[in-house]
Amino acid sequence: MTEPSKVIHVRNVGHEISENDLLQLFQPFGVINKLVMLRAKNQALIQMQDVPSAVSALQFYANVQPSIRGRNVYVQFSSHQELTTMDQNSQGRGDEPNRILLVTVHHMLYPITVDVLHQVFSPHGFVEKIVTFQKSAGFQALIQYQSRQSAVVARTALQGRNIYDGCCQLDIQFSKDFTNPNLPTEQKGRSSQPGYGDAGGMYAMQASGRAVGFPQMANAAAIAAAFGGGLPPGITGTNDRCTVLVSNLNPDRIDEDKLFNLFSIYGNIVRIKLLRNKPDHALVQMGDGFQAELAVHFLKGAMLFGKRLEVNFSKHPNITQGADTHEYINSNLNRFNRNAAKNYRYCCSPTKMIHLSTLPQEITEEEIVSHLEEHGTIINTKLFEMNGKKQALVMFETEEQASEALVCKHATSLAGSIIRISFSQLQAI
């Protein structure tokens, strides 16, 4: 076996597998410093922050076959102990310096316009033309400098840098089209991403290089880190309504704390109100519009206590505090006050598999089963240790049973510890 390294080599990385998919696979084990996609070879290299993180990942996946979008991927330690800039830039591209740069923007959470690119690249030399376009590799641009030297200086200064804080990372190579002396006429600054409308004008480059964004995206860097710069399919990121109306609840089984346990997977909860005149309805006020959109998107149609939930945005901008509301704004059980990027990454529709953490060190699988089995048929369990802490995966027969276990047992005491439960996106144990 190759000597342990903080660099992990991943094989069978199909074209449908994104950088974000790989991040989801390895971020539970520690901070990822670098990720290089070797598309031509269907491979990738991932550099963890340290060797123990990489060892934890490979020990876990020695027992659990890692699978992304139905495709098994295979992981091992790389012969590299460190990914150098050369490793990241080469990827077999044969970069021959010339005055035209081909720029690919990764993790593009904000729209990028020609004007923004001009602000980024013009400090390094006179920019003659800029053309932007969308390709299979993502959003790209050709930047034509007046001189080859300016292009070399710009590439050296900007390669791997972020345009905005935490996202919009630049991947720069010299264009193979440099033999064509004249690029098409510069496109003017229209938003490059459909669905943002004229949002491009809402962002301004500040001296620090940070972006001025949508007000409800104050946590934009965490969102960018979680979703690899894009957003989950069906999520616009432009919703500003924070309150959600949930209907078709089972009034005999539901209460505010159970709703909190379910909705807090998608964001922080401000307050919850069960509607006394409509006992199968409730209002849930989330921390911001993005979190509310995640909840509506992932919970619409979910089964809970024998009922199929209806989840929609409420006409009420917020819930008025009163005797019949439950306050959660200061709850230490809100998940997104810490590790926001990790919690965004775990957002998904209810699954059959739940993940338990903050377990007592001496816990047994039998105790876990005993704690959860009243909620449904448990197919399989796995107890494991990560970073010295006990965690578990429990697979139920149906998503509804797993959801019931989560809403009833998250934040309950098990053998003296308050346990945390979330849905797991792993397909099998």
N, C-alpha and C positions, 0 to 999 in steps of 0.2 A: 504493500500500500504506500502511496506517495506520502512523504513527510507532511504533517499538518502545516497548513498555511492559512493566512486570513483571506486568501483568494480562492474562491470556489469556481470550478469549471462545470458548466451546465451543458448537457448535450440533448439532442432531439428537440431543439427550440424551433418549432414551426413558425411559418410566416404570420400565423394568426395570433401568436403569443407576443404580447406587448411588454415594454419595459415595466409598466405598472404591474402586470401579472407576476413578473419575477420578483418585484419589490414585495408584493403581498406574500410571496412564498418564504422570503428570508427575513423581512423586517421584524417578525416576532422574536427573533433570536438576537437582535442587537442592531446597532447603527450601521447602515450601509454607506461606505465612503465613495465607492465608485462602481459603475455598472457599464460594461462594454458589450454591445450586441455585435456578434460576428455573423451577420445575416447570411453571407455567402456560404458559411459552413454549418448553418443551423445550430450555432453554439452561442454561449454567452460567458462572460467572466464577471464575477461579482466580488468586490473587495469589502469584507466586513471591517469594522473598526479595530478588532483585535482577533487573535487566534482562538481564544475560548468561545467567542460568538460563533465562529465558523465551525468549531468542533461540535458545539451544541446543535447547530443546524444539521450537520452530517450524521451525528448520532441519532437525532430524531428521525431523519429520513432514511436511516438504515432499517428502521422498523415500519415506517409508513411510506408507501410508494408515492412520491410527489407527482401530482397530475394537474395539468393546467388545460382548461377548455377541452377535457376529455382525452388529452394526449399525455402519456407518461413522459416525464423528463428524468434524466439521469445525472446525478451529481457526484462529484469527487473533488478532492483537493487539487488545486492547480500546481503545476511545477513552478509557477511564479510565486515568490514570497510577497511581491508588491507589484501593483500595476503602475508602470511608468507612463509619463506623458506620451512616450513613443507608442506604447501598447494602445493607448486610447485613440491616438490620432491615426495610426497606420491603417489597420483594418484592410490592408491590401489595396489601398487606394492610389498608390503611386503619385503622390502630390508633387507636381512640378510647378514651382513658383511662377505666377504670372499676375497680371493686374486685375483679373476678375475673380472674385471670391464666390463660391457656392455656400450659402449659409442655410443650415437646417435649424429650426427652433423646436426644441423639445420641451415638454411640460408646459405647454402654452395655455396658461390659465387666462391670461388677458389677451385681447385682440392686439395684433402687431400690425402697424401701418407703415407705409413708406416713410412718413415723417419721423416715426419713432426710430426706424433703422438709420435714417440720415443723422439723427442726433447721436446715435451710438457710434457710427462709423466715421463721421466727418472729422472728429478731432485727430484722426491719424493720417489725414491727407485729403486732397481734393477728390470728392466723389462726383463722377460724371453722370452716372445713371444707376438706377435701382429698379429691378423688376421683381415682383412677388408672384408666387403661384403655389398651387396645392398639388402635391404629388403623393404617391403611395407612402413615401418616407415621412410625409407630414407637410407642414408649412415650410416653404423654402423661398429663398431670395437670391438673386444674382446682384452683386455689388461691383460696379466697374469703377476703379480708381484711375486717375490720370497717369500714375506711375506704378510700376511693379514694386518698387521699394515701399510705397505707401501700403500696398496690399500685404506685403510680408510683415510690416510693422503692425498692422491692424490684426492680422491673424495671430501673431505672437501675443499681442496684448489681450485679445478678447476670447480666444479659444477656451471653451469650457465655462465661461463666465455667464452669470444670469443678467438679463436685461432688467428684470424686476426682482425684488427680494424674494428668494425661495422658488422662483419659477422662470419660465422662458429662457432656458439654457441654450447658449449658442454652440453649435457644432459647425466648424468652419473648415473648408478645404478649398484648394485652388480649383477653379472650374476647368473641366476638360474642354469647354467650349471657347477657350480663350483665343483660338485661331480665328473665330468670328470677330472682327475688329469692332463691330458696333452692335450693342444690344438694342432690343426694341426700345421705343420711347418709354420714359419713366411713367409708371402708373401713379396716379395721385392717390392720396391717403384714404382709401376706403377701408373699412373694417375687413379683415381677412377671414373672420369666422362668421358663418351664417348663424342667425339667432341672436346676435348681439345688437342688431340694428345699428344705431349711430353711437354705440357705446365707446368706440375708439376715441371719440373726443372727450370722454370722461377721464381719461388717464393722462397724466402728465409726468414726464421724467423730472425728478427732483435732483438736487445736487448729490444726494446720497445714493441715487440709483433706485430708490424705492418707488413704488407706484401709488398713485392716489386712486383708490378703487371704489367699487360699490360700497356704500356704508355697511351693508349687512355682511360684507366679506372682510371684516376686520381681521379674521383668521385666515386670510388668503394663503399665507405661506404654508399653514398646516394642511389646507385643502389641496394645495399644489403638491405637497410632499406625499399626501395620501393617495391621490388619484393620478400621479404621474403627469400632472399638468393638464390633462383633459378633465372631463367630468363623466360620471357614469352615464351610459345611454339613457335618454329620457329626462335627464336633469339639465335644466337651463342655467341655473346659477343666478337667475335674475329675479326670482320671486322675493317680494318684500313683505308678504303676509306671514305673521308669526303664529297665528292661532289656527288650530286644526279642529274640525268637527268630526267626531267619531260616532257612528250610529250602528244599529243592529248589534249592540252589545247584549250579553246575557246578564240582565239586572240582578239575578239571584247569585251570580258568582263574582261579578266585577266589583272593584272598589278603586279609590284613587291611587293607592299604593301599587296595585297591580298594573294599572295604566302607566304609572310612573316607570315601573320596571321595564315595560315594553317600549315605551316611547323614548326613554333615556338612552337607548341604544343609538339613536339617531341625532341626539343633541341634548343640551341642557334644558331642564324643565323649569319654567317660572312658576306656574300654578295650574291646577286642574280643577274643573268644576263638573260634577255630575248634575244633569238637568232633572230636577225633581218632577217637573210636569211631563217629562219624556224620559222615563227611567232607563231606556236603552240608548240614550244619547249622552255624550260628554264633550266638553271643550278642553283642549290641551294647548296651553301657550308655551311655545318653544323659545329658545334663546335668541334665534334670529330666523330670517326668511329662508336661508339656505338649509338650516336644520329642519325646518317645517317641511320644505320641499322633499328632503330625503325621507321623512316619515310618511308623507302622503304617497310617495312613489313606491316605497318598499313594503308598506303595510296594507295598501288597498287590496281588498279581497282575501286577506289572511284569515285563517280559521282560528277561533278561540272560544273555548267553552261551548262548542257545538254550533256557533254562529259564524257567518262569513262577514267580516268587518267591512263597513263602508267608511272610508277615510277621505275627507275633502277639506279644502281651505275654508275657513269660516269667514262670514261677512264681518265679524267683529274683529277689529285690529288687535284688541287685547281683552283679557278677562278682568272685569272690575273686582278688586279684592273685597271679600265680604265673609259673612258667617258661614256661607255654604261653599267657600273655596278652600282648597288645601294648598298651602304655600310650600314651594320647593326651591325657591331661588337661592337660598343659603344652604341647601342640603349638601352634605359632604358625599352623598351618593351620586350627585351629578358627575357623569363620567368625563365631560369635556373640559373640565378645569385643568386637568393634567393630561399629558400625552394625547393632545387633540389629534395629531396626525395619525397616530396608531388607531384611535377610536373611529375616525372617519374611514380608515381603511377596512375596519371590520363591519361597516354598514352593508347589510344585504337583506333580502327578503328572508322570512323565517325558514330555517332548514331543519332537518331531522337530527342534526348533531349540535350539541351545546358544549361550550368550553367553560370549565370551572377553574377559577384561580383564587389566590389567597387562601389556599387550603392548609390545614395544620400539617406539620411535617410527618407526623406519625399516622396519618389517615390511611385507611385501607379501601380497596375497591368495594368491599362488602358494605362498609359504612356509607359510601356514596350511593350505592344502589338502594340501600334501605331508606336513605333520605329522599330519594327521587321516585321510587317505583310506584307510588300511589298515583302518579300522573300518566302512566301508560306502560307499554311493553318496551323494556330496555333490550336492544339487540346486542349491544357490545359496549364495553368500557375500556378505557386505557388510562392508567395513572402514570405520570412521568414527571421528571424534574427539569426545570429550566432555570438557569442562573441561580441554582441552589434552592429554588422554591417549588413546592409541589403543585402540580396542575393536573387536570383530567379532561378527557373527552368522553362524552356519553352519547350514544346513538339510540334514538327512539325509533319506533316503527313508523310514525307519521310526524309531519311538521307540526300538526296541532298539539300532539302530546309534548313535543319538545317546547313549544311555545308556552303551554300550561306550566311545565316544570320551571321555565324561566320566570314567568310572571309571579308564580307562587313562591319560589325558593331563592331568587336573587336577593342578596342582602339579608339572608337568614343565617342563623348560627348553626354551625356544624362542628361538633367536638370542640366548641369554645372559640371558633374563628368565624368572622362574618365573611361569607363567601360571595364572590362576584361571578355572575353567569352572563355569557353572551352567546350568540349563534356562531357556529364555526362553518367556514366554507369548504372544509375538507369533505371529500365525498365518501371516504371509508377510513376505518381505523386499521 
